[in-house]
Amino acid sequence: MMVEPNWDYFINEPLDSGTIRFETKTERALYAHVIAGEANWMEQQTLERLKTWRLAKHDLEAFLDGRRVARAKASL
């Protein structure tokens, strides 16, 4: 059985709720995908689940890097 994030929470819940504060709902959803991917890999350590987890981490890092670049350009 695979862990799946509660997507309804990420769509409807305010960004300032929870223990981690996020700037956007996209960031929060990508973070949840990373956590679910890690939990799935820990449960059943297959190469496919490891790839899914690593891809989710890469997506989150790319999103955060893009936000940092956009902020840097905006402050110029």
Secondary structure, DSSP 8 states (H G I E B T S, - for coil): ------HHHHHHS-TT-SSS--SSHHHHHHHHHHHHHHHHHHHS--HHHHHHHHHHHHHHHHHHHHHHHHHHHHT-
